[in-house]
Amino acid sequence: MAGYEVVTQDLREEAKLWQEKADRAEPVVQAVRDTHLSAPAFFVGDLATLGAGMVNAAFEASQYEQFRAFIEKCVTGAVTEFNQIDGVLRKIADEYDRTESVNEIELREFYG
């Protein structure tokens, strides 16, 4: 490899940062997954507006659940991606190390 050098330790350190991000995001996924609110949580009204209030509360609960599910999907996706980035960086570093050791062996055999 003429003209440049891959510092595999730096790749592994970067991989570690991505794994730490995944580890920090995992509790957020669990918190969002466990955050459910039913229609009564959105009810604001009195006996005179009970019917309309319950319809509105059901609509707002539905909107809340859609948004909660969207956020859960996004954060879960982030954890997945962070873990994948970690894995790929480690594989790249391992492959560079493996290739470098093979090249060293071949050169020793050639010049040895």
WOWO-V747168 format. One record per pair of residues at least 24 apart in sequence whose ideal C-beta (glycine too) atoms are under 6 Angstrom apart, sorted by sequence separation. I is the first residue (numbers start at 1). J is the second residue. D is the distance in whole Angstrom. If there is no record, write none. Layout:
BEGIN
i	j	d
I	J	D
I	J	D
END
This chain:
BEGIN
i	j	d
37	64	6
32	71	5
33	72	6
32	72	5
32	75	6
29	75	5
28	75	5
29	76	5
29	79	6
25	78	6
26	79	6
25	79	5
22	79	5
22	82	4
21	82	5
22	83	5
18	82	5
18	85	4
19	86	4
18	86	4
15	86	5
15	89	4
14	89	6
15	90	5
11	89	5
11	92	6
12	93	5
11	93	4
8	93	4
8	96	5
8	97	5
6	96	5
END
